[in-house]
Amino acid sequence: MRRKRSRAPRREVKEDPHRINRKINAPEVRLVGDNVEVGVYPTRKALAIAEEQELDLVEISPKADPPVCKVMDYKKFLYEQKKREKAIKAKASKVTVKEIRFGPQTDEHDYEFKKKHAMKFLQDGAKLKAYVFFKGRSIIYKDQGQILLLKLAQELEEYGKVEQMPKLEGKRMIMFIAPKKK
C-alpha cells in the first residue's frame, strides 16, 4: 500500500543577502571593522581573526578586487538594518483622500455644512476630492456644477490649492484640492 504525499508547499529557506564566514570563496580579502588592522589577508586568516573575536566575517562588496569583508555580529547587523527600514517606512507620509459630494442644485446651508467639513479635512492634511454628481437629466446644469466647485475652491484658497480644475468625467464633475504645507 502506497503512502499519500502531502500537497503542502515546501518551506522556503531564505538565503542571506551577504556571504558570511565559510561561504566566502575568494582566496584573499580586504579586511575592515572594529578592533581589526585594516589590510589584505588570506581568507583563512581573516576567518581566524573573526572567530578569535567571536564575530562573523561578512562580505560587504564582493565586486571589489580583492572583495571587502567586515568583522561584525551579523545577526545584530541584520536586526539594525530591518529596524532602519521600518523607521523609514513609518516616516513616509500616507496621503488620505476625503470625498465630498454635491448635487448641481445644492442648497446654501448644505454647501456651507460641506465646506466646513472640507476645511477640517484640509487642515488635517488630507487631500480633498470634491465632485458634483449629475442624476438623470440634471446633466444640463453642468455649468451650475462647475460654478459650485469653483466657488468652493475660491473659499478654501487659504487652506489648500487646486490640484485639478473641475473636469467632467461621465456623470461626475471632479476637482482635487491638496492641503497647503504648514
C-alpha positions as CSV (number, residue, x, y, z in Angstrom):
1,M,0.0,0.0,0.0
2,R,1.4,3.4,-1.0
3,R,1.5,6.4,1.3
4,K,-0.3,9.6,0.3
5,R,2.0,12.5,-0.2
6,S,1.0,15.8,1.4
7,R,0.2,18.6,-1.1
8,A,1.5,21.4,1.2
9,P,4.2,23.6,-0.4
10,R,7.7,23.0,0.9
11,R,9.1,25.5,3.3
12,E,11.4,28.0,1.6
13,V,14.8,28.6,3.2
14,K,15.7,32.3,2.9
15,E,19.1,32.9,1.5
16,D,21.3,35.5,3.3
17,P,21.8,38.7,1.3
18,H,25.5,38.6,2.1
19,R,28.1,35.8,2.1
20,I,29.3,35.1,5.6
21,N,32.2,33.1,7.1
22,R,32.8,29.8,5.2
23,K,30.6,30.9,2.2
24,I,33.3,33.5,1.2
25,N,35.2,31.8,-1.7
26,A,37.8,34.4,-2.6
27,P,41.4,33.4,-2.0
28,E,42.2,36.7,-0.2
29,V,40.1,39.6,1.2
30,R,40.5,43.2,2.3
31,L,39.6,43.2,6.0
32,V,37.9,46.1,7.7
33,G,36.0,46.5,11.0
34,D,36.4,47.5,14.7
35,N,39.4,46.2,16.6
36,V,41.0,44.9,13.3
37,E,44.1,46.0,11.5
38,V,42.9,47.1,8.0
39,G,44.6,45.2,5.2
40,V,44.6,42.4,2.7
41,Y,44.6,38.9,4.3
42,P,44.2,35.3,3.1
43,T,40.6,34.3,3.7
44,R,41.6,31.6,6.3
45,K,43.5,34.2,8.4
46,A,40.6,36.6,8.1
47,L,38.2,33.9,9.3
48,A,40.6,33.1,12.2
49,I,40.6,36.8,13.2
50,A,36.8,36.9,13.2
51,E,36.5,33.6,15.2
52,E,39.0,34.9,17.7
53,Q,36.7,37.9,18.4
54,E,33.6,35.6,18.4
55,L,32.2,37.6,15.4
56,D,31.3,36.9,11.8
57,L,33.2,37.7,8.7
58,V,30.8,39.3,6.3
59,E,31.5,40.1,2.6
60,I,30.4,43.7,2.1
61,S,31.4,44.4,-1.5
62,P,32.0,41.2,-3.5
63,K,32.8,43.1,-6.8
64,A,35.9,44.8,-5.4
65,D,39.3,43.4,-6.0
66,P,40.0,41.8,-3.5
67,P,36.5,41.6,-2.0
68,V,35.9,43.8,1.1
69,C,34.9,41.9,4.2
70,K,34.0,43.3,7.6
71,V,34.2,41.7,11.1
72,M,30.9,42.2,12.8
73,D,28.0,40.5,14.6
74,Y,25.9,39.5,11.5
75,K,22.5,38.9,13.3
76,K,22.8,42.3,15.1
77,F,23.6,43.9,11.7
78,L,20.5,42.4,10.1
79,Y,18.3,43.4,13.0
80,E,19.5,47.0,12.9
81,Q,19.0,47.1,9.1
82,K,15.4,45.9,9.5
83,K,14.8,48.5,12.2
84,R,16.2,51.3,10.0
85,E,13.9,50.2,7.1
86,K,10.9,50.1,9.4
87,A,11.7,53.6,10.7
88,I,12.0,54.9,7.1
89,K,8.7,53.3,6.2
90,A,7.0,54.8,9.3
91,K,8.2,58.3,8.3
92,A,6.8,58.1,4.8
93,S,3.6,60.0,4.8
94,K,0.4,58.3,3.8
95,V,-1.9,60.5,1.8
96,T,-5.6,60.1,2.5
97,V,-8.2,61.3,0.1
98,K,-11.5,62.6,1.5
99,E,-14.5,62.9,-0.7
100,I,-17.3,65.5,-0.7
101,R,-20.3,65.1,-2.9
102,F,-22.6,67.8,-4.1
103,G,-25.6,67.9,-6.4
104,P,-25.9,70.6,-9.1
105,Q,-28.5,72.5,-7.1
106,T,-27.1,72.0,-3.7
107,D,-28.8,74.3,-1.2
108,E,-26.7,77.1,0.5
109,H,-27.0,75.5,4.0
110,D,-25.8,72.1,2.7
111,Y,-23.0,73.8,0.8
112,E,-21.8,75.7,4.0
113,F,-22.0,72.4,6.0
114,K,-19.9,70.5,3.5
115,K,-17.5,73.4,3.1
116,K,-16.9,73.3,6.9
117,H,-16.0,69.6,6.6
118,A,-13.7,70.2,3.6
119,M,-11.8,72.8,5.7
120,K,-11.3,70.3,8.5
121,F,-10.1,67.7,6.1
122,L,-7.6,70.1,4.5
123,Q,-6.4,71.2,8.0
124,D,-5.8,67.6,9.0
125,G,-3.6,67.2,5.9
126,A,-5.9,65.1,3.7
127,K,-6.4,65.7,0.0
128,L,-9.9,66.7,-0.9
129,K,-11.9,65.2,-3.8
130,A,-15.0,67.4,-4.4
131,Y,-17.4,66.3,-7.0
132,V,-20.8,67.2,-8.3
133,F,-22.9,64.2,-9.2
134,F,-25.5,64.6,-12.0
135,K,-28.5,62.3,-11.9
136,G,-30.6,61.7,-15.0
137,R,-31.4,64.9,-16.9
138,S,-29.6,67.2,-14.4
139,I,-26.5,66.9,-16.6
140,I,-28.0,70.0,-18.4
141,Y,-26.9,72.0,-15.3
142,K,-23.2,71.2,-15.7
143,D,-22.3,74.9,-15.7
144,Q,-24.0,75.2,-12.3
145,G,-21.9,72.3,-11.1
146,Q,-18.7,74.0,-12.3
147,I,-19.7,77.3,-10.7
148,L,-20.3,75.5,-7.4
149,L,-16.9,73.8,-7.5
150,L,-15.0,76.9,-8.4
151,K,-16.8,78.8,-5.6
152,L,-15.6,76.1,-3.2
153,A,-12.1,76.3,-4.5
154,Q,-12.1,80.1,-4.0
155,E,-13.4,79.9,-0.5
156,L,-10.9,77.2,0.5
157,E,-8.0,79.0,-1.0
158,E,-6.3,79.7,2.3
159,Y,-6.4,76.0,3.3
160,G,-5.4,74.3,0.1
161,K,-4.6,74.8,-3.5
162,V,-6.4,73.3,-6.5
163,E,-4.6,70.4,-7.9
164,Q,-7.0,69.7,-10.7
165,M,-9.6,72.1,-12.0
166,P,-13.2,70.9,-12.4
167,K,-13.4,68.2,-15.1
168,L,-16.5,66.3,-16.3
169,E,-16.0,62.5,-16.2
170,G,-19.2,60.7,-17.1
171,K,-21.9,61.8,-14.7
172,R,-19.4,63.4,-12.3
173,M,-17.6,66.8,-12.3
174,I,-14.5,66.2,-10.2
175,M,-12.0,68.6,-8.7
176,F,-9.0,67.9,-6.4
177,I,-7.7,70.2,-3.7
178,A,-4.4,69.5,-1.9
179,P,-3.6,70.9,1.5
180,K,-1.2,73.8,1.9
181,K,2.0,72.9,3.8
182,K,2.3,74.4,7.3
